[in-house]
Amino acid sequence: MLSTQAPATLVLTVSGETGCSGLAVDTSYFYTACSGGERVIRIARTTGTVTTILDAGFDASGQSNSLQGRDNDADGVFDYLYVQSFFEEAYFVCDPGTNAPFTGDLFNFGTGAGNYGLGYDFGSNTLWMLDDDNRDIIRVQ
C-alpha cells in the first residue's frame, strides 16, 4: 500500500463566517462562498482581512460551492472569478481583488437545486458545469 503524507500548516483562521465551502486561491487572496450571509468573500493572504465581493441575490450552499479563478495576464492575480451556487446558476466577478469588483449573473438553467461541479479548462479557456440532476456536463463559453 502506497501512502504519501504531506505536512499541513495552519495559515489563518477566518472568524465570524459560517457555512463556507469551495476555495479558489491566487497570489494575494483566498476566495470562498459562505451560506451564512449568502455571500462570496475575499480573504487577504497576508492579513486575513475579509471583504465581501458578492452578496446580492447569491444563493450559497451550506454544503458545497464551486469557485474557479482565471488569470488572463499571468500576474498571479485573478482577473475573473466564477462561482456556482446552490441552484442551477453561476455568477462572475471581474477583478475580484480590487476595491470595486464588477459582478453579474453568468448563467441560470432553471429551478433545480443542489448542483455541484464547476471546472475551468485553462488550455481551451472553457468553463464547465455539472448538472447532477440529469448528469449533464455543460460547456459555458
C-alpha positions in Angstrom: 0.0 0.0 0.0 1.4 3.3 -1.1 1.0 6.1 1.5 2.1 9.6 1.0 1.6 12.3 3.5 2.4 16.0 3.1 2.8 18.2 6.1 -0.1 20.6 6.7 0.3 24.0 8.2 -2.5 26.2 9.6 -2.1 29.5 7.7 -5.0 31.5 9.2 -8.4 31.2 10.7 -11.4 33.1 9.3 -13.5 34.2 12.3 -17.2 35.1 12.1 -18.0 33.2 8.9 -20.3 30.1 8.7 -21.1 27.5 6.1 -18.2 28.3 3.9 -17.1 25.9 1.2 -15.3 26.0 -2.1 -11.9 27.6 -2.4 -10.1 29.5 -5.1 -6.6 30.9 -4.5 -4.4 33.4 -6.3 -1.2 35.0 -5.1 -3.0 37.7 -3.0 -6.3 36.2 -1.8 -8.3 33.2 -0.8 -11.9 33.2 -2.1 -14.8 31.2 -0.7 -18.6 31.2 -0.6 -20.4 31.2 2.7 -24.1 30.3 3.3 -24.1 32.4 6.5 -24.8 35.7 5.0 -25.2 34.3 1.5 -22.0 35.8 0.1 -18.7 35.3 -1.5 -15.7 36.6 0.5 -12.2 37.5 -0.3 -9.6 36.8 2.4 -6.2 38.6 2.2 -3.4 36.0 2.4 -1.1 38.3 4.3 -3.5 39.9 6.8 -6.6 37.7 6.9 -8.8 40.7 6.2 -12.3 39.5 5.0 -14.1 41.5 2.3 -17.5 40.7 0.7 -17.3 40.7 -3.1 -20.7 39.2 -4.0 -23.9 39.1 -2.0 -26.8 40.5 -3.9 -29.1 37.6 -4.9 -26.4 35.0 -4.3 -27.7 31.6 -3.0 -24.8 29.9 -1.4 -24.9 26.2 -0.5 -24.3 25.2 3.1 -22.6 22.1 1.9 -20.7 22.6 -1.4 -20.0 25.7 -3.5 -17.7 25.8 -6.5 -15.3 28.6 -7.3 -12.9 28.9 -10.2 -10.5 31.7 -10.9 -8.9 32.9 -14.2 -5.7 34.9 -14.5 -5.6 36.3 -18.1 -2.3 38.3 -17.8 -0.3 35.7 -15.8 0.4 38.1 -13.0 -0.8 35.6 -10.3 -3.9 37.6 -9.5 -7.4 36.5 -10.8 -8.9 38.7 -13.4 -12.2 36.7 -13.2 -13.8 34.6 -10.5 -16.6 32.2 -11.4 -18.9 31.0 -8.6 -21.6 28.2 -8.9 -24.2 28.4 -6.2 -26.8 26.1 -4.8 -29.2 26.4 -7.7 -28.6 25.9 -11.4 -26.8 29.2 -11.7 -23.4 30.8 -11.6 -22.0 34.3 -11.2 -18.9 36.1 -12.4 -16.8 38.6 -10.6 -14.5 40.8 -12.7 -11.3 42.0 -10.9 -12.2 40.3 -7.7 -9.0 41.6 -6.0 -9.9 45.3 -6.5 -11.8 47.6 -4.2 -14.8 47.7 -6.7 -15.2 44.4 -8.4 -17.9 44.1 -11.0 -20.3 41.2 -10.5 -23.2 39.7 -12.5 -25.1 36.6 -13.5 -23.3 34.2 -15.7 -26.0 31.6 -16.4 -29.2 30.2 -15.0 -30.5 26.9 -16.2 -33.7 26.6 -14.2 -35.0 25.9 -10.7 -33.2 22.7 -9.8 -31.2 22.7 -6.6 -28.1 21.0 -5.3 -26.0 21.1 -8.4 -22.3 20.8 -7.6 -19.4 21.0 -10.0 -17.7 23.8 -11.8 -14.4 23.4 -13.6 -12.2 25.6 -15.7 -10.0 24.2 -18.6 -7.1 26.6 -18.9 -6.0 25.0 -22.1 -9.2 25.7 -24.0 -10.3 28.7 -22.0 -13.6 27.0 -21.2 -15.8 26.9 -18.1 -17.6 23.6 -17.4 -20.6 22.9 -15.2 -22.1 19.6 -13.9 -25.8 19.4 -13.6 -26.2 16.5 -11.2 -30.0 16.2 -11.6 -29.6 15.0 -15.2 -25.9 14.0 -15.1 -25.2 16.6 -17.8 -21.8 18.2 -18.4 -22.4 21.6 -19.9 -19.8 23.9 -21.6 -20.2 27.5 -20.7 -18.1 29.7 -23.1 
